[in-house]
Each structure stands twice: as C-alpha cells, then as structure tokens.
C-alpha cells in the first residue's frame, strides 16, 4: 500500500520537527535555573530587576552573554558594586559560571536589568525572559513578579 505524497511529506516533516533540539548546543542540558523572580514595580517605574540562581552542571564553563524579555525594550546583565559608600549598577558583558558552579543573581549583586518596561509589573504577573549563553544556547523561562 502506498501513502499519498502529502501524508508522506507530513510524516517526514513531523519526524524532522520532533527530532530537532529545542536550543542550539547543549545549554539546556547543563544549565539549571531556580528561584527566578522579578521585582514588582510602581505605576510609573521604567525599570526593574530579575533575580535567579543559575547552576552549571556541565564539564565546561558556561557564559551568560545577554538576555531579552517581552516585558522591556532594553535588557542587560548588571552588577551592583559599592564605591565610597555609594551603590552603583553597571552593565557587564559576560557572566562566567564555572563547571559545577552557580551564579547567584540577587539584590545587591548580579541581576538582569529590565529597562523601558512595556507595562508596570504587579505581584503575580508573569513575564518571559530569555537568557543567551556563549555558543548560541538560549533558555527561555517564565518569571513571576514577587519573591518566590
């Protein structure tokens, strides 16, 4: 029995679609993200921060090189540092995570900065954040406003 060409093509398309990896490289297999949250904002706030813990379970260094979000026009990796008693935030281009290590993105340290928010964020709101890793691997996750 021969299958019509359309059905055969659909089966081949489905086989290719479901065998393709969800991300480039093996980032999703070696990175675990926990405790992700975004700070709720006031009605007029134009920026906020996303916090989380990123664990690298792989055998090679993982490097976070960027992020994006449906909630903001500009998304950057930032680090808070204190100089002469004054806290300052500054963008960083790379956040390396050693093999078997973790990176804690927390208030007063590293965080993902969301700038020019699309809308205010109330406790319980959920946004989407995509983390970009060196080598092409991206991980997209839902992030809820308010501490976990």
N, C-alpha and C positions, 0 to 999 in steps of 0.2 A: 504494500500500500504506500503510495506517495502522498506526502503532505503538500498542500498548496504552497507556493513560493512565499506568500505573505505570512503564513503561520511559521514556516521555517525561519524566515527573517526575524520574526518576533522572538522565537526561541533563542536564536543566536544573539540578538540584542540583549535579551534578559540575562543570558549567560555572561556576556561581557560586563554588563552593568553591575551584576551582583558579585562578580569576582574582582572588580576593581577596588583598590584600597580607598578608605574614606579620606585619607590625607596622604600627602607626599612624604615618603620616607616612613620611619617607624616611630615618629614622635609620640603618637597617641599610645603606643605600646609601652613607652618608657617614662612617660610623664603622668603623674597623678596630681590632681588639683583638689584641695579640700578647703572647707571653711570660707568659700568665696562670698563676699558681700560688698554692697556699695552703700556709702553714707547717704541717707536721705537728705534732701535739700529744702530750703525755704522756697517760697513762690518766685523770688527774684534772683535766686542763685544762678550763676552762669557756669559753675564748675563744681565738681565733687571728685571723690577718690574711690577706687575699687581696691579691696584688700583680699588676700588669699594666701594659702600655703601651696607652693609648687614643689613636688618631690620628683627627683630624677632617679628612677630605678634602673637605669641603663648602665652600661660599662664605659660610656663616653660622656664628656662634658656636654650639657645642653645649654644653649644660649638664647635667652629671650631677647629678641631684637625689635619688637614692636607690638602694637595691638590696635584694634579697631572696635567700634561699637555702634549699634543702631541708635544709641542714646546721645551721641555727641559728635560734633563736627571735627574736633581735634582730640586725638587720644595719644598720650605719651607715657613712657616709663619715667617716673620721677624718684628722686631720693631726697629725703629731708635731712638736713645736717644743721648743726648748731655752731655758730661762729660768733664769738664775743657775746654770748648770751642771747643771740637772736637766731630763731629758727628760719632757715631758708630752704626752699624747694628748688631743685634744679633738674632739668631733664638729663637722662642718661641714655646712651645709645645701645648699651648691651648690659644684660644681667646674666652672668655665667652661673650655672648650677653644676657643681661637681658631681661626678658619678657617685651614686648612693647618697647624695646630699639633698638639702632642701633650701629653698629661698622663702623667707617669711616676708610677705608684703603686708605691712601693718602700720597703724598710725604712728607717726614719728620716724618712719624708716622708708623703705622702698614702697611704692604703690603705683597703680595705674591711674593717671590723671585724666579725667574727662572734662574737656573744655568746650564752651559754647553748647551747652545742653539743648537738646531738642525740646524738652519739657521738664518741669520740676519733677523730682522723684519723692514719692511718699513711701513710708514704711509699707512693705509688702509688694511694691511694684517690682516687676521682673524685667530686666534688660538683657541683651545679648552682648557678650564680649568675646572677641576672637583674639587669641594670643598667637603671635608669629614667632617661630623659632628659626634660628640659623639652619640652613639646609633645606628650607622650604616647608617644614611641617607647621601646620596651623591647628589649633584646638579651639573650638567654639563651645562656650558654655553659658547656661543661664545664670544670672546673678541677681539675687534678691536684695532690695533696699532694706537695710537694718541689720544689726549684728545677728549672727546665727545663734 
